[in-house]
Amino acid sequence: MYKHIAVPVDLAHADQLEKALSTAAQLTRLWNSRLTLVAVTGPAPGVVAHNPAEFEAKAHEFCAEVSRRLGLNAHPDVVCSADPSADLEQVLDREFHRLGVDLVVMASHVPGFKEYIFSSHAGWLAEHSDLSILVVRGDE
């Protein structure tokens, strides 16, 4: 049914991705799909890495660890954005289309007061992208 599944990953919050990653792994096996983990970074130093090259190395390590743990072959994809805090959703949507993704499995949290004013990343993509977006709420 789906040929290429993507999971956007925030390496600063990798501990909150387990449910989405497990869901994507099950769907990948079910449909014999390709699985890509997409991470977005900026040019400036951040909590995860000092520069984009270091970030990319950490994303590849994370992807290899996820592949081992879940028993599949996930592919890493790293995108550098001028300002991820301002354009993360648009960067992800463009990258999903560039990769030929037909299903996005995305972690989210239980909505709170802030989401009544600002949409979450997953909510924005579900509302604005023409791709199928499966929003997986984490355990809270």
Buried (B, 14 or more C-beta within 10 A) or exposed (E): EBEBBBBBBBBEEBEBBBBBBBBBBEBBEEBEBBBBBBBBBBEEEBEBBEBBEBBBEBBBEBBEEBBEEBEBEBBBBBBBBEEBEEBBBBBBBEBBEEBEBBBBBBBBEEEEEEEEEEBBBBBBBBEEBEBBBBBBEBEE
